[in-house]
Amino acid sequence: MRNLFFLGLIFTATSLWAQNDERPESNLDLRGAKPLLLIETHGGKERIELERSQSGDYYLNAKSKDGSQKNKISRPKAEGLDQRFSALFLKLQYEMPEDEKGCKQHWKLVLRGEELLVCNKNEQKNQEINPLFSELKKDSTP
């Protein structure tokens, strides 16, 4: 009888413990308020960011000295831009030679909180950044 009581107690404790471990973790918390990607010209004159709202909609925000614009884009378009930007970010960071020391004007690229500064005098890296920046700029206008 005592063994049956302890066995029931152990079964109850392990089932409660298992229920606590089965709750799924959310990865949307980090993506709700922060931009998924951000690209900014040297001096912050122009800035484009892709963000995802709490409702799951994607927006391209463009800010320049002329003002700011916000344009809703489709999910497939946003995911394609995110993939291209991620590939570019990693290529600039790991595959291309480092920038010269003492550069004062930078592109600022941010991918999910990780920041990369790229010297605007580096022609090789500029040739990689400019087409994507132009496309983002074009897509951010309604």
URSULMO-V645555 format. One record per pair of residues at least 12 apart in sequence whose ideal C-beta (glycine too) atoms are under 10 Angstrom apart, sorted by the first residue. I is the first residue (numbers start at 0). J is the second residue. D is the distance in whole Angstrom. If there is no record, write none. Layout:
i=I j=J d=D
i=I j=J d=D
This chain:
i=27 j=51 d=8
i=27 j=53 d=8
i=27 j=55 d=9
i=29 j=111 d=7
i=29 j=112 d=8
i=30 j=50 d=8
i=30 j=51 d=5
i=30 j=52 d=10
i=30 j=53 d=10
i=30 j=111 d=8
i=31 j=50 d=9
i=31 j=51 d=7
i=31 j=52 d=8
i=31 j=53 d=5
i=31 j=54 d=10
i=31 j=55 d=10
i=32 j=50 d=8
i=32 j=51 d=9
i=32 j=52 d=9
i=32 j=53 d=8
i=33 j=48 d=9
i=33 j=50 d=7
i=33 j=51 d=9
i=33 j=109 d=9
i=33 j=111 d=7
i=33 j=112 d=6
i=34 j=46 d=10
i=34 j=47 d=9
i=34 j=48 d=4
i=34 j=49 d=6
i=34 j=50 d=5
i=34 j=51 d=9
i=34 j=58 d=10
i=34 j=59 d=10
i=34 j=60 d=8
i=34 j=109 d=7
i=34 j=110 d=9
i=34 j=111 d=9
i=34 j=112 d=9
i=35 j=48 d=8
i=35 j=49 d=5
i=35 j=50 d=6
i=35 j=51 d=6
i=35 j=57 d=8
i=35 j=77 d=8
i=35 j=78 d=10
i=35 j=80 d=9
i=35 j=81 d=6
i=35 j=84 d=8
i=35 j=85 d=9
i=35 j=109 d=9
i=35 j=110 d=8
i=35 j=111 d=6
i=35 j=112 d=10
i=36 j=48 d=7
i=36 j=49 d=5
i=36 j=50 d=9
i=36 j=59 d=10
i=36 j=77 d=10
i=36 j=80 d=7
i=36 j=81 d=6
i=36 j=83 d=10
i=36 j=84 d=5
i=36 j=85 d=8
i=36 j=87 d=10
i=36 j=88 d=8
i=36 j=108 d=8
i=36 j=109 d=7
i=36 j=110 d=6
i=36 j=111 d=8
i=36 j=131 d=10
i=36 j=135 d=9
i=37 j=49 d=8
i=37 j=50 d=9
i=37 j=60 d=9
i=37 j=84 d=9
i=37 j=107 d=7
i=37 j=108 d=7
i=37 j=109 d=4
i=37 j=110 d=8
i=37 j=111 d=10
i=37 j=112 d=10
i=37 j=114 d=9
i=38 j=84 d=8
i=38 j=87 d=9
i=38 j=88 d=9
i=38 j=106 d=7
i=38 j=107 d=7
i=38 j=108 d=5
i=38 j=109 d=8
i=38 j=110 d=10
i=38 j=115 d=10
i=38 j=117 d=10
i=38 j=128 d=7
i=38 j=131 d=7
i=38 j=132 d=6
i=38 j=135 d=7
i=38 j=136 d=9
i=39 j=62 d=9
i=39 j=105 d=9
i=39 j=106 d=7
i=39 j=107 d=4
i=39 j=108 d=8
i=39 j=109 d=8
i=39 j=116 d=10
i=39 j=132 d=10
i=40 j=63 d=9
i=40 j=104 d=9
i=40 j=105 d=9
i=40 j=106 d=7
i=40 j=107 d=8
i=40 j=119 d=8
i=40 j=128 d=10
i=40 j=132 d=8
i=41 j=102 d=9
i=41 j=103 d=8
i=41 j=104 d=4
i=41 j=105 d=6
i=41 j=106 d=7
i=41 j=107 d=8
i=41 j=116 d=9
i=41 j=117 d=9
i=41 j=118 d=9
i=41 j=119 d=5
i=41 j=120 d=10
i=42 j=103 d=10
i=42 j=104 d=7
i=42 j=105 d=9
i=42 j=107 d=10
i=42 j=119 d=10
i=43 j=62 d=9
i=43 j=63 d=10
i=43 j=64 d=10
i=43 j=107 d=8
i=44 j=62 d=9
i=44 j=63 d=7
i=44 j=64 d=6
i=45 j=61 d=7
i=45 j=62 d=7
i=45 j=63 d=5
i=45 j=64 d=8
i=45 j=65 d=9
i=45 j=132 d=8
i=45 j=135 d=10
i=45 j=136 d=8
i=46 j=60 d=8
i=46 j=61 d=7
i=46 j=62 d=5
i=46 j=63 d=7
i=46 j=67 d=9
i=46 j=107 d=8
i=47 j=59 d=7
i=47 j=60 d=7
i=47 j=61 d=5
i=47 j=62 d=8
i=47 j=63 d=9
i=47 j=68 d=10
i=47 j=80 d=10
i=47 j=131 d=10
i=47 j=132 d=7
i=47 j=134 d=10
i=47 j=135 d=5
i=47 j=136 d=6
i=47 j=138 d=9
i=47 j=139 d=6
i=48 j=60 d=5
i=48 j=61 d=8
i=48 j=62 d=8
i=48 j=69 d=10
i=48 j=109 d=8
i=48 j=135 d=9
i=48 j=139 d=9
i=49 j=72 d=8
i=49 j=76 d=10
i=49 j=77 d=6
i=49 j=80 d=6
i=49 j=81 d=7
i=49 j=84 d=8
i=49 j=135 d=8
i=49 j=138 d=9
i=49 j=139 d=9
i=50 j=69 d=9
i=50 j=77 d=9
i=51 j=74 d=9
i=51 j=77 d=7
i=51 j=81 d=9
i=52 j=71 d=9
i=55 j=74 d=8
i=56 j=71 d=6
i=56 j=72 d=9
i=56 j=73 d=10
i=56 j=74 d=8
i=56 j=77 d=9
i=57 j=70 d=10
i=57 j=71 d=7
i=57 j=72 d=5
i=57 j=73 d=7
i=57 j=74 d=6
i=57 j=75 d=10
i=57 j=76 d=8
i=57 j=77 d=4
i=57 j=78 d=8
i=57 j=80 d=9
i=57 j=81 d=9
i=58 j=70 d=7
i=58 j=71 d=6
i=58 j=72 d=7
i=58 j=77 d=9
i=58 j=139 d=9
i=59 j=71 d=8
i=59 j=72 d=6
i=59 j=76 d=9
i=59 j=77 d=8
i=59 j=80 d=8
i=59 j=135 d=7
i=59 j=136 d=9
i=59 j=137 d=10
i=59 j=138 d=6
i=59 j=139 d=4
i=59 j=140 d=9
i=59 j=141 d=10
i=60 j=139 d=7
i=61 j=135 d=8
i=61 j=136 d=6
i=61 j=137 d=10
i=61 j=138 d=9
i=61 j=139 d=4
i=61 j=140 d=7
i=62 j=139 d=9
i=63 j=136 d=9
i=63 j=139 d=10
i=67 j=139 d=10
i=68 j=136 d=10
i=68 j=139 d=6
i=68 j=140 d=6
i=68 j=141 d=7
i=69 j=139 d=8
i=69 j=141 d=9
i=70 j=138 d=7
i=70 j=139 d=5
i=70 j=140 d=7
i=70 j=141 d=5
i=71 j=141 d=9
i=72 j=138 d=6
i=72 j=139 d=9
i=76 j=138 d=7
i=77 j=138 d=9
i=80 j=131 d=8
i=80 j=134 d=8
i=80 j=135 d=7
i=80 j=138 d=7
i=81 j=110 d=9
i=81 j=111 d=9
i=83 j=130 d=10
i=83 j=131 d=6
i=83 j=134 d=8
i=83 j=135 d=9
i=84 j=108 d=8
i=84 j=109 d=10
i=84 j=110 d=7
i=84 j=131 d=7
i=84 j=135 d=8
i=85 j=110 d=6
i=85 j=111 d=9
i=86 j=127 d=10
i=86 j=131 d=10
i=87 j=108 d=8
i=87 j=110 d=9
i=87 j=115 d=10
i=87 j=124 d=10
i=87 j=127 d=6
i=87 j=128 d=7
i=87 j=130 d=9
i=87 j=131 d=6
i=87 j=132 d=10
i=88 j=108 d=6
i=88 j=109 d=9
i=88 j=110 d=5
i=88 j=111 d=9
i=88 j=113 d=8
i=88 j=115 d=6
i=88 j=117 d=10
i=88 j=128 d=10
i=88 j=131 d=10
i=89 j=110 d=8
i=89 j=115 d=10
i=90 j=124 d=9
i=90 j=127 d=7
i=91 j=106 d=9
i=91 j=108 d=7
i=91 j=115 d=6
i=91 j=117 d=6
i=91 j=121 d=9
i=91 j=123 d=10
i=91 j=124 d=6
i=91 j=127 d=6
i=91 j=128 d=8
i=92 j=108 d=9
i=92 j=110 d=9
i=92 j=113 d=9
i=92 j=115 d=6
i=92 j=117 d=9
i=94 j=127 d=10
i=95 j=117 d=9
i=95 j=121 d=8
i=95 j=123 d=6
i=95 j=124 d=6
i=95 j=127 d=8
i=96 j=121 d=8
i=96 j=123 d=8
i=96 j=124 d=9
i=97 j=118 d=9
i=97 j=121 d=9
i=98 j=116 d=8
i=98 j=117 d=7
i=98 j=118 d=4
i=98 j=119 d=9
i=98 j=120 d=8
i=98 j=121 d=5
i=98 j=124 d=8
i=99 j=118 d=7
i=99 j=120 d=7
i=99 j=121 d=8
i=100 j=118 d=10
i=101 j=118 d=9
i=102 j=116 d=8
i=102 j=117 d=9
i=102 j=118 d=4
i=102 j=119 d=8
i=102 j=120 d=6
i=102 j=121 d=8
i=103 j=118 d=9
i=103 j=119 d=10
i=103 j=120 d=10
i=104 j=116 d=10
i=104 j=118 d=7
i=104 j=119 d=5
i=104 j=120 d=7
i=105 j=117 d=6
i=105 j=118 d=6
i=105 j=119 d=6
i=105 j=120 d=10
i=105 j=121 d=10
i=106 j=118 d=8
i=106 j=119 d=6
i=106 j=121 d=9
i=106 j=124 d=8
i=106 j=125 d=8
i=106 j=128 d=6
i=106 j=129 d=10
i=106 j=132 d=8
i=108 j=128 d=8
i=108 j=131 d=10
i=108 j=132 d=10
